[in-house]
Amino acid sequence: MEGVGGLVAWLIPLSLLAAISPVVFLNASTVVTHAGLRGGWRFLAGNVAVLVVLGTVGMGLLGATVAQQAEREFASRRIDVLLGVLLVVLAVSMVRGPDRDRHGSTSPEKPSAHPAGAEPGLPRSLIGWGALGMATNLTTVPLYLAMAQRIGAADLPAGEGIALLATVTVAVLAPAWTPMAVRAVAPRRSRLSPQLRDRIAGWTTRGSVIACLAGAFALFGRALLD
């Protein structure tokens, strides 16, 4: 049985890897630019809603928990391996596939909807756009699930586990709330230049592949060493 310190030391690098979401960052920046902080909060709420569901399921709070702690820790290792394999498959598919948006979310330069009455270049429902972007973020979701189920399998009081998962969630959501923080602190610098936007967009696939492979390595190592 591991201590809290060992669990936190494992969660920190995975949280950083799960936060590598260039598309989420670009979409959030677009929302903040056109719809301001209120729009940014709605987009962030969509991201949060998805992670709350994933975290709840991952920690085992919706269903019956495993009776014995040893059995739960064994199941946790198997889940780590399965999620690691999924990350490797995703990395391979991104390397072999065409160069396009790998997160399944709408590119901010080519929005899927521009209905009457909506902000320029933005879908009508920013909450829905945020939720869709996070739900289809195939780099972040497996890593976040791995962290949530590890926290749930740890021998922690419920309150501490939820607080730890909340901290992880805030870190993972950094691409969504960072544009809002910049807008609040330095409004004149919140708009991304076209050159910077192009550089970030061009790094999307490479960053996702690195995050997938590094995350898979961490999960495999964790499962083997436990």
MODELLER restraints for C-alpha pairs under 7 A, 6 or more apart:
rsr = mdl.restraints
at = mdl.atoms
rsr.add(forms.Gaussian(group=physical.xy_distance, feature=features.Distance(at['CA:11:A'], at['CA:147:A']), mean=6.56, stdev=0.5))
rsr.add(forms.Gaussian(group=physical.xy_distance, feature=features.Distance(at['CA:14:A'], at['CA:143:A']), mean=6.71, stdev=0.5))
rsr.add(forms.Gaussian(group=physical.xy_distance, feature=features.Distance(at['CA:14:A'], at['CA:215:A']), mean=6.44, stdev=0.5))
rsr.add(forms.Gaussian(group=physical.xy_distance, feature=features.Distance(at['CA:15:A'], at['CA:168:A']), mean=6.16, stdev=0.5))
rsr.add(forms.Gaussian(group=physical.xy_distance, feature=features.Distance(at['CA:15:A'], at['CA:171:A']), mean=6.27, stdev=0.5))
rsr.add(forms.Gaussian(group=physical.xy_distance, feature=features.Distance(at['CA:15:A'], at['CA:172:A']), mean=5.74, stdev=0.5))
rsr.add(forms.Gaussian(group=physical.xy_distance, feature=features.Distance(at['CA:16:A'], at['CA:172:A']), mean=6.96, stdev=0.5))
rsr.add(forms.Gaussian(group=physical.xy_distance, feature=features.Distance(at['CA:17:A'], at['CA:211:A']), mean=5.25, stdev=0.5))
rsr.add(forms.Gaussian(group=physical.xy_distance, feature=features.Distance(at['CA:17:A'], at['CA:215:A']), mean=6.77, stdev=0.5))
rsr.add(forms.Gaussian(group=physical.xy_distance, feature=features.Distance(at['CA:18:A'], at['CA:139:A']), mean=6.71, stdev=0.5))
rsr.add(forms.Gaussian(group=physical.xy_distance, feature=features.Distance(at['CA:18:A'], at['CA:140:A']), mean=4.49, stdev=0.5))
rsr.add(forms.Gaussian(group=physical.xy_distance, feature=features.Distance(at['CA:18:A'], at['CA:143:A']), mean=5.83, stdev=0.5))
rsr.add(forms.Gaussian(group=physical.xy_distance, feature=features.Distance(at['CA:18:A'], at['CA:144:A']), mean=6.62, stdev=0.5))
rsr.add(forms.Gaussian(group=physical.xy_distance, feature=features.Distance(at['CA:18:A'], at['CA:172:A']), mean=5.76, stdev=0.5))
rsr.add(forms.Gaussian(group=physical.xy_distance, feature=features.Distance(at['CA:19:A'], at['CA:140:A']), mean=6.78, stdev=0.5))
rsr.add(forms.Gaussian(group=physical.xy_distance, feature=features.Distance(at['CA:19:A'], at['CA:171:A']), mean=6.77, stdev=0.5))
rsr.add(forms.Gaussian(group=physical.xy_distance, feature=features.Distance(at['CA:19:A'], at['CA:172:A']), mean=4.38, stdev=0.5))
rsr.add(forms.Gaussian(group=physical.xy_distance, feature=features.Distance(at['CA:19:A'], at['CA:173:A']), mean=6.47, stdev=0.5))
rsr.add(forms.Gaussian(group=physical.xy_distance, feature=features.Distance(at['CA:19:A'], at['CA:174:A']), mean=6.34, stdev=0.5))
rsr.add(forms.Gaussian(group=physical.xy_distance, feature=features.Distance(at['CA:19:A'], at['CA:175:A']), mean=6.61, stdev=0.5))
rsr.add(forms.Gaussian(group=physical.xy_distance, feature=features.Distance(at['CA:20:A'], at['CA:207:A']), mean=6.82, stdev=0.5))
rsr.add(forms.Gaussian(group=physical.xy_distance, feature=features.Distance(at['CA:20:A'], at['CA:208:A']), mean=6.89, stdev=0.5))
rsr.add(forms.Gaussian(group=physical.xy_distance, feature=features.Distance(at['CA:20:A'], at['CA:211:A']), mean=6.86, stdev=0.5))
rsr.add(forms.Gaussian(group=physical.xy_distance, feature=features.Distance(at['CA:21:A'], at['CA:175:A']), mean=6.33, stdev=0.5))
rsr.add(forms.Gaussian(group=physical.xy_distance, feature=features.Distance(at['CA:22:A'], at['CA:200:A']), mean=6.36, stdev=0.5))
rsr.add(forms.Gaussian(group=physical.xy_distance, feature=features.Distance(at['CA:22:A'], at['CA:201:A']), mean=6.78, stdev=0.5))
rsr.add(forms.Gaussian(group=physical.xy_distance, feature=features.Distance(at['CA:22:A'], at['CA:204:A']), mean=5.54, stdev=0.5))
rsr.add(forms.Gaussian(group=physical.xy_distance, feature=features.Distance(at['CA:23:A'], at['CA:103:A']), mean=6.98, stdev=0.5))
rsr.add(forms.Gaussian(group=physical.xy_distance, feature=features.Distance(at['CA:23:A'], at['CA:204:A']), mean=6.90, stdev=0.5))
rsr.add(forms.Gaussian(group=physical.xy_distance, feature=features.Distance(at['CA:24:A'], at['CA:133:A']), mean=6.72, stdev=0.5))
rsr.add(forms.Gaussian(group=physical.xy_distance, feature=features.Distance(at['CA:24:A'], at['CA:175:A']), mean=6.02, stdev=0.5))
rsr.add(forms.Gaussian(group=physical.xy_distance, feature=features.Distance(at['CA:24:A'], at['CA:176:A']), mean=6.14, stdev=0.5))
rsr.add(forms.Gaussian(group=physical.xy_distance, feature=features.Distance(at['CA:25:A'], at['CA:175:A']), mean=4.47, stdev=0.5))
rsr.add(forms.Gaussian(group=physical.xy_distance, feature=features.Distance(at['CA:25:A'], at['CA:176:A']), mean=5.60, stdev=0.5))
rsr.add(forms.Gaussian(group=physical.xy_distance, feature=features.Distance(at['CA:26:A'], at['CA:108:A']), mean=6.51, stdev=0.5))
rsr.add(forms.Gaussian(group=physical.xy_distance, feature=features.Distance(at['CA:27:A'], at['CA:108:A']), mean=5.29, stdev=0.5))
rsr.add(forms.Gaussian(group=physical.xy_distance, feature=features.Distance(at['CA:28:A'], at['CA:40:A']), mean=6.53, stdev=0.5))
rsr.add(forms.Gaussian(group=physical.xy_distance, feature=features.Distance(at['CA:28:A'], at['CA:43:A']), mean=6.93, stdev=0.5))
rsr.add(forms.Gaussian(group=physical.xy_distance, feature=features.Distance(at['CA:28:A'], at['CA:176:A']), mean=5.39, stdev=0.5))
rsr.add(forms.Gaussian(group=physical.xy_distance, feature=features.Distance(at['CA:28:A'], at['CA:179:A']), mean=6.52, stdev=0.5))
rsr.add(forms.Gaussian(group=physical.xy_distance, feature=features.Distance(at['CA:29:A'], at['CA:179:A']), mean=5.38, stdev=0.5))
rsr.add(forms.Gaussian(group=physical.xy_distance, feature=features.Distance(at['CA:30:A'], at['CA:108:A']), mean=6.34, stdev=0.5))
rsr.add(forms.Gaussian(group=physical.xy_distance, feature=features.Distance(at['CA:31:A'], at['CA:39:A']), mean=6.06, stdev=0.5))
rsr.add(forms.Gaussian(group=physical.xy_distance, feature=features.Distance(at['CA:31:A'], at['CA:40:A']), mean=5.81, stdev=0.5))
rsr.add(forms.Gaussian(group=physical.xy_distance, feature=features.Distance(at['CA:32:A'], at['CA:39:A']), mean=6.24, stdev=0.5))
rsr.add(forms.Gaussian(group=physical.xy_distance, feature=features.Distance(at['CA:32:A'], at['CA:40:A']), mean=5.13, stdev=0.5))
rsr.add(forms.Gaussian(group=physical.xy_distance, feature=features.Distance(at['CA:32:A'], at['CA:179:A']), mean=6.79, stdev=0.5))
rsr.add(forms.Gaussian(group=physical.xy_distance, feature=features.Distance(at['CA:32:A'], at['CA:180:A']), mean=6.50, stdev=0.5))
rsr.add(forms.Gaussian(group=physical.xy_distance, feature=features.Distance(at['CA:33:A'], at['CA:191:A']), mean=6.02, stdev=0.5))
rsr.add(forms.Gaussian(group=physical.xy_distance, feature=features.Distance(at['CA:34:A'], at['CA:119:A']), mean=6.48, stdev=0.5))
rsr.add(forms.Gaussian(group=physical.xy_distance, feature=features.Distance(at['CA:34:A'], at['CA:120:A']), mean=6.87, stdev=0.5))
rsr.add(forms.Gaussian(group=physical.xy_distance, feature=features.Distance(at['CA:35:A'], at['CA:119:A']), mean=6.59, stdev=0.5))
rsr.add(forms.Gaussian(group=physical.xy_distance, feature=features.Distance(at['CA:37:A'], at['CA:180:A']), mean=6.12, stdev=0.5))
rsr.add(forms.Gaussian(group=physical.xy_distance, feature=features.Distance(at['CA:39:A'], at['CA:126:A']), mean=6.84, stdev=0.5))
rsr.add(forms.Gaussian(group=physical.xy_distance, feature=features.Distance(at['CA:40:A'], at['CA:180:A']), mean=6.31, stdev=0.5))
rsr.add(forms.Gaussian(group=physical.xy_distance, feature=features.Distance(at['CA:42:A'], at['CA:126:A']), mean=5.73, stdev=0.5))
rsr.add(forms.Gaussian(group=physical.xy_distance, feature=features.Distance(at['CA:42:A'], at['CA:127:A']), mean=5.00, stdev=0.5))
rsr.add(forms.Gaussian(group=physical.xy_distance, feature=features.Distance(at['CA:43:A'], at['CA:126:A']), mean=4.94, stdev=0.5))
rsr.add(forms.Gaussian(group=physical.xy_distance, feature=features.Distance(at['CA:43:A'], at['CA:127:A']), mean=4.80, stdev=0.5))
rsr.add(forms.Gaussian(group=physical.xy_distance, feature=features.Distance(at['CA:43:A'], at['CA:129:A']), mean=6.74, stdev=0.5))
rsr.add(forms.Gaussian(group=physical.xy_distance, feature=features.Distance(at['CA:43:A'], at['CA:130:A']), mean=4.64, stdev=0.5))
rsr.add(forms.Gaussian(group=physical.xy_distance, feature=features.Distance(at['CA:44:A'], at['CA:130:A']), mean=6.31, stdev=0.5))
rsr.add(forms.Gaussian(group=physical.xy_distance, feature=features.Distance(at['CA:44:A'], at['CA:176:A']), mean=5.94, stdev=0.5))
rsr.add(forms.Gaussian(group=physical.xy_distance, feature=features.Distance(at['CA:44:A'], at['CA:177:A']), mean=6.78, stdev=0.5))
rsr.add(forms.Gaussian(group=physical.xy_distance, feature=features.Distance(at['CA:45:A'], at['CA:127:A']), mean=6.00, stdev=0.5))
rsr.add(forms.Gaussian(group=physical.xy_distance, feature=features.Distance(at['CA:46:A'], at['CA:127:A']), mean=4.31, stdev=0.5))
rsr.add(forms.Gaussian(group=physical.xy_distance, feature=features.Distance(at['CA:46:A'], at['CA:128:A']), mean=5.92, stdev=0.5))
rsr.add(forms.Gaussian(group=physical.xy_distance, feature=features.Distance(at['CA:46:A'], at['CA:130:A']), mean=4.37, stdev=0.5))
rsr.add(forms.Gaussian(group=physical.xy_distance, feature=features.Distance(at['CA:46:A'], at['CA:131:A']), mean=4.02, stdev=0.5))
rsr.add(forms.Gaussian(group=physical.xy_distance, feature=features.Distance(at['CA:47:A'], at['CA:130:A']), mean=5.04, stdev=0.5))
rsr.add(forms.Gaussian(group=physical.xy_distance, feature=features.Distance(at['CA:47:A'], at['CA:131:A']), mean=4.86, stdev=0.5))
rsr.add(forms.Gaussian(group=physical.xy_distance, feature=features.Distance(at['CA:47:A'], at['CA:134:A']), mean=5.46, stdev=0.5))
rsr.add(forms.Gaussian(group=physical.xy_distance, feature=features.Distance(at['CA:49:A'], at['CA:131:A']), mean=6.77, stdev=0.5))
rsr.add(forms.Gaussian(group=physical.xy_distance, feature=features.Distance(at['CA:50:A'], at['CA:131:A']), mean=5.92, stdev=0.5))
rsr.add(forms.Gaussian(group=physical.xy_distance, feature=features.Distance(at['CA:50:A'], at['CA:134:A']), mean=6.65, stdev=0.5))
rsr.add(forms.Gaussian(group=physical.xy_distance, feature=features.Distance(at['CA:50:A'], at['CA:135:A']), mean=6.23, stdev=0.5))
rsr.add(forms.Gaussian(group=physical.xy_distance, feature=features.Distance(at['CA:54:A'], at['CA:145:A']), mean=6.41, stdev=0.5))
rsr.add(forms.Gaussian(group=physical.xy_distance, feature=features.Distance(at['CA:55:A'], at['CA:145:A']), mean=6.63, stdev=0.5))
rsr.add(forms.Gaussian(group=physical.xy_distance, feature=features.Distance(at['CA:55:A'], at['CA:148:A']), mean=5.34, stdev=0.5))
rsr.add(forms.Gaussian(group=physical.xy_distance, feature=features.Distance(at['CA:56:A'], at['CA:62:A']), mean=6.55, stdev=0.5))
rsr.add(forms.Gaussian(group=physical.xy_distance, feature=features.Distance(at['CA:58:A'], at['CA:145:A']), mean=5.59, stdev=0.5))
rsr.add(forms.Gaussian(group=physical.xy_distance, feature=features.Distance(at['CA:58:A'], at['CA:148:A']), mean=4.89, stdev=0.5))
rsr.add(forms.Gaussian(group=physical.xy_distance, feature=features.Distance(at['CA:58:A'], at['CA:149:A']), mean=4.39, stdev=0.5))
rsr.add(forms.Gaussian(group=physical.xy_distance, feature=features.Distance(at['CA:58:A'], at['CA:152:A']), mean=7.00, stdev=0.5))
rsr.add(forms.Gaussian(group=physical.xy_distance, feature=features.Distance(at['CA:59:A'], at['CA:148:A']), mean=5.35, stdev=0.5))
rsr.add(forms.Gaussian(group=physical.xy_distance, feature=features.Distance(at['CA:59:A'], at['CA:149:A']), mean=4.79, stdev=0.5))
rsr.add(forms.Gaussian(group=physical.xy_distance, feature=features.Distance(at['CA:59:A'], at['CA:151:A']), mean=6.52, stdev=0.5))
rsr.add(forms.Gaussian(group=physical.xy_distance, feature=features.Distance(at['CA:59:A'], at['CA:152:A']), mean=4.03, stdev=0.5))
rsr.add(forms.Gaussian(group=physical.xy_distance, feature=features.Distance(at['CA:60:A'], at['CA:152:A']), mean=6.45, stdev=0.5))
rsr.add(forms.Gaussian(group=physical.xy_distance, feature=features.Distance(at['CA:66:A'], at['CA:72:A']), mean=5.63, stdev=0.5))
rsr.add(forms.Gaussian(group=physical.xy_distance, feature=features.Distance(at['CA:72:A'], at['CA:153:A']), mean=5.89, stdev=0.5))
rsr.add(forms.Gaussian(group=physical.xy_distance, feature=features.Distance(at['CA:73:A'], at['CA:153:A']), mean=5.72, stdev=0.5))
rsr.add(forms.Gaussian(group=physical.xy_distance, feature=features.Distance(at['CA:76:A'], at['CA:149:A']), mean=6.65, stdev=0.5))
rsr.add(forms.Gaussian(group=physical.xy_distance, feature=features.Distance(at['CA:76:A'], at['CA:150:A']), mean=6.36, stdev=0.5))
rsr.add(forms.Gaussian(group=physical.xy_distance, feature=features.Distance(at['CA:76:A'], at['CA:153:A']), mean=6.70, stdev=0.5))
rsr.add(forms.Gaussian(group=physical.xy_distance, feature=features.Distance(at['CA:77:A'], at['CA:223:A']), mean=4.86, stdev=0.5))
rsr.add(forms.Gaussian(group=physical.xy_distance, feature=features.Distance(at['CA:80:A'], at['CA:146:A']), mean=6.13, stdev=0.5))
rsr.add(forms.Gaussian(group=physical.xy_distance, feature=features.Distance(at['CA:80:A'], at['CA:219:A']), mean=5.35, stdev=0.5))
rsr.add(forms.Gaussian(group=physical.xy_distance, feature=features.Distance(at['CA:80:A'], at['CA:220:A']), mean=6.78, stdev=0.5))
rsr.add(forms.Gaussian(group=physical.xy_distance, feature=features.Distance(at['CA:80:A'], at['CA:223:A']), mean=6.29, stdev=0.5))
rsr.add(forms.Gaussian(group=physical.xy_distance, feature=features.Distance(at['CA:81:A'], at['CA:219:A']), mean=6.47, stdev=0.5))
rsr.add(forms.Gaussian(group=physical.xy_distance, feature=features.Distance(at['CA:81:A'], at['CA:220:A']), mean=5.78, stdev=0.5))
rsr.add(forms.Gaussian(group=physical.xy_distance, feature=features.Distance(at['CA:81:A'], at['CA:223:A']), mean=6.60, stdev=0.5))
rsr.add(forms.Gaussian(group=physical.xy_distance, feature=features.Distance(at['CA:83:A'], at['CA:142:A']), mean=5.88, stdev=0.5))
rsr.add(forms.Gaussian(group=physical.xy_distance, feature=features.Distance(at['CA:84:A'], at['CA:216:A']), mean=4.14, stdev=0.5))
rsr.add(forms.Gaussian(group=physical.xy_distance, feature=features.Distance(at['CA:84:A'], at['CA:219:A']), mean=5.69, stdev=0.5))
rsr.add(forms.Gaussian(group=physical.xy_distance, feature=features.Distance(at['CA:84:A'], at['CA:220:A']), mean=6.30, stdev=0.5))
rsr.add(forms.Gaussian(group=physical.xy_distance, feature=features.Distance(at['CA:85:A'], at['CA:216:A']), mean=6.89, stdev=0.5))
rsr.add(forms.Gaussian(group=physical.xy_distance, feature=features.Distance(at['CA:87:A'], at['CA:212:A']), mean=5.02, stdev=0.5))
rsr.add(forms.Gaussian(group=physical.xy_distance, feature=features.Distance(at['CA:87:A'], at['CA:213:A']), mean=6.64, stdev=0.5))
rsr.add(forms.Gaussian(group=physical.xy_distance, feature=features.Distance(at['CA:87:A'], at['CA:216:A']), mean=5.78, stdev=0.5))
rsr.add(forms.Gaussian(group=physical.xy_distance, feature=features.Distance(at['CA:88:A'], at['CA:212:A']), mean=6.42, stdev=0.5))
rsr.add(forms.Gaussian(group=physical.xy_distance, feature=features.Distance(at['CA:88:A'], at['CA:213:A']), mean=5.99, stdev=0.5))
rsr.add(forms.Gaussian(group=physical.xy_distance, feature=features.Distance(at['CA:88:A'], at['CA:216:A']), mean=6.39, stdev=0.5))
rsr.add(forms.Gaussian(group=physical.xy_distance, feature=features.Distance(at['CA:91:A'], at['CA:209:A']), mean=4.83, stdev=0.5))
rsr.add(forms.Gaussian(group=physical.xy_distance, feature=features.Distance(at['CA:91:A'], at['CA:212:A']), mean=5.81, stdev=0.5))
rsr.add(forms.Gaussian(group=physical.xy_distance, feature=features.Distance(at['CA:91:A'], at['CA:213:A']), mean=6.57, stdev=0.5))
rsr.add(forms.Gaussian(group=physical.xy_distance, feature=features.Distance(at['CA:94:A'], at['CA:205:A']), mean=6.72, stdev=0.5))
rsr.add(forms.Gaussian(group=physical.xy_distance, feature=features.Distance(at['CA:94:A'], at['CA:209:A']), mean=6.81, stdev=0.5))
rsr.add(forms.Gaussian(group=physical.xy_distance, feature=features.Distance(at['CA:102:A'], at['CA:205:A']), mean=6.72, stdev=0.5))
rsr.add(forms.Gaussian(group=physical.xy_distance, feature=features.Distance(at['CA:103:A'], at['CA:136:A']), mean=5.68, stdev=0.5))
rsr.add(forms.Gaussian(group=physical.xy_distance, feature=features.Distance(at['CA:103:A'], at['CA:137:A']), mean=4.46, stdev=0.5))
rsr.add(forms.Gaussian(group=physical.xy_distance, feature=features.Distance(at['CA:103:A'], at['CA:138:A']), mean=5.94, stdev=0.5))
rsr.add(forms.Gaussian(group=physical.xy_distance, feature=features.Distance(at['CA:104:A'], at['CA:133:A']), mean=6.73, stdev=0.5))
rsr.add(forms.Gaussian(group=physical.xy_distance, feature=features.Distance(at['CA:104:A'], at['CA:136:A']), mean=5.27, stdev=0.5))
rsr.add(forms.Gaussian(group=physical.xy_distance, feature=features.Distance(at['CA:104:A'], at['CA:137:A']), mean=6.56, stdev=0.5))
rsr.add(forms.Gaussian(group=physical.xy_distance, feature=features.Distance(at['CA:105:A'], at['CA:132:A']), mean=6.63, stdev=0.5))
rsr.add(forms.Gaussian(group=physical.xy_distance, feature=features.Distance(at['CA:105:A'], at['CA:133:A']), mean=4.58, stdev=0.5))
rsr.add(forms.Gaussian(group=physical.xy_distance, feature=features.Distance(at['CA:105:A'], at['CA:136:A']), mean=6.64, stdev=0.5))
rsr.add(forms.Gaussian(group=physical.xy_distance, feature=features.Distance(at['CA:106:A'], at['CA:112:A']), mean=6.35, stdev=0.5))
rsr.add(forms.Gaussian(group=physical.xy_distance, feature=features.Distance(at['CA:111:A'], at['CA:121:A']), mean=5.96, stdev=0.5))
rsr.add(forms.Gaussian(group=physical.xy_distance, feature=features.Distance(at['CA:111:A'], at['CA:122:A']), mean=6.44, stdev=0.5))
rsr.add(forms.Gaussian(group=physical.xy_distance, feature=features.Distance(at['CA:113:A'], at['CA:122:A']), mean=6.67, stdev=0.5))
rsr.add(forms.Gaussian(group=physical.xy_distance, feature=features.Distance(at['CA:113:A'], at['CA:123:A']), mean=4.94, stdev=0.5))
rsr.add(forms.Gaussian(group=physical.xy_distance, feature=features.Distance(at['CA:114:A'], at['CA:120:A']), mean=6.83, stdev=0.5))
rsr.add(forms.Gaussian(group=physical.xy_distance, feature=features.Distance(at['CA:114:A'], at['CA:121:A']), mean=5.79, stdev=0.5))
rsr.add(forms.Gaussian(group=physical.xy_distance, feature=features.Distance(at['CA:114:A'], at['CA:122:A']), mean=6.03, stdev=0.5))
rsr.add(forms.Gaussian(group=physical.xy_distance, feature=features.Distance(at['CA:114:A'], at['CA:123:A']), mean=5.78, stdev=0.5))
rsr.add(forms.Gaussian(group=physical.xy_distance, feature=features.Distance(at['CA:115:A'], at['CA:124:A']), mean=6.70, stdev=0.5))
rsr.add(forms.Gaussian(group=physical.xy_distance, feature=features.Distance(at['CA:118:A'], at['CA:124:A']), mean=5.31, stdev=0.5))
rsr.add(forms.Gaussian(group=physical.xy_distance, feature=features.Distance(at['CA:139:A'], at['CA:208:A']), mean=6.27, stdev=0.5))
rsr.add(forms.Gaussian(group=physical.xy_distance, feature=features.Distance(at['CA:139:A'], at['CA:212:A']), mean=6.06, stdev=0.5))
rsr.add(forms.Gaussian(group=physical.xy_distance, feature=features.Distance(at['CA:143:A'], at['CA:215:A']), mean=6.79, stdev=0.5))
rsr.add(forms.Gaussian(group=physical.xy_distance, feature=features.Distance(at['CA:148:A'], at['CA:165:A']), mean=6.55, stdev=0.5))
rsr.add(forms.Gaussian(group=physical.xy_distance, feature=features.Distance(at['CA:151:A'], at['CA:161:A']), mean=6.04, stdev=0.5))
rsr.add(forms.Gaussian(group=physical.xy_distance, feature=features.Distance(at['CA:152:A'], at['CA:161:A']), mean=6.84, stdev=0.5))
rsr.add(forms.Gaussian(group=physical.xy_distance, feature=features.Distance(at['CA:179:A'], at['CA:190:A']), mean=6.53, stdev=0.5))
rsr.add(forms.Gaussian(group=physical.xy_distance, feature=features.Distance(at['CA:182:A'], at['CA:190:A']), mean=5.59, stdev=0.5))
rsr.add(forms.Gaussian(group=physical.xy_distance, feature=features.Distance(at['CA:183:A'], at['CA:190:A']), mean=4.92, stdev=0.5))
